[in-house]
């Protein structure tokens, strides 16, 4: 489970605060690969997420490397701005190790869900190229809303909306776009980041067989307790005397 947040205090500084070494490294990696896409032909096709290449050619590194590629200047600018805005405060709460783990789990998990969706629901999109850190960014946005539900986020930099409602709006838009839009596989990546982030923060077991064993053992324990009439804290004295002959 993630660490608990620090007590909420009022502050009036610009932005979420200074950029940590981890954030600088993530942003620098995105910037370097952004220029590499323009200078080295084939970078996007090799490192971008292409479901068909992951499934049929085992290019599993694309489940991670796609997060560091971007289509254009505005794409990388807004993603890196969001990474700083939401990531800086979450890293201070969680610590660098948990923050990085969450970032890559949500980004990679969103990619896996995208691959599954492209094969089971969007059969014409297996060869689509998906790029961008948005899957992980949406995971950070969800975490931010769970820790600071009433804190305002300025939608389109104009309308202040509490974080919890902002996430609901963005999640609904991502879900609708992934279903209704012919090119919705990228929106499915956004939705995947929200879904994976939620289950990860809630500590839900993601190993089905382990969950089955856990439920079975819990059932056996409860059955044994009922069979032997085990009471927490012991039986009352009158109940003990009534049952012993």
Secondary structure, 3 states (H helix, E strand, C coil): CCCCCCCCCCCCCCCCCCCCHHHHHHHHHHHHHHHHHHHCCCHHHHHCECHHHHHHHCCCCHHHHHHHCCCCHHHHHHHHHHHHHHHHHHHHHHCHHHHHHHHHHHHHHHHHHHHHHHHHCCHHHCCCCECCCHHHHHHHHHHHHHHCCCCEEEECCCEEEEHHHHHHHHHHHHHHHHHHCCCCHHHHHHHHHHHHHHHHHHCCCCCHHHHHHHHHHHHHHHHHHHHCCCCCCCCCHHHHHHHCC
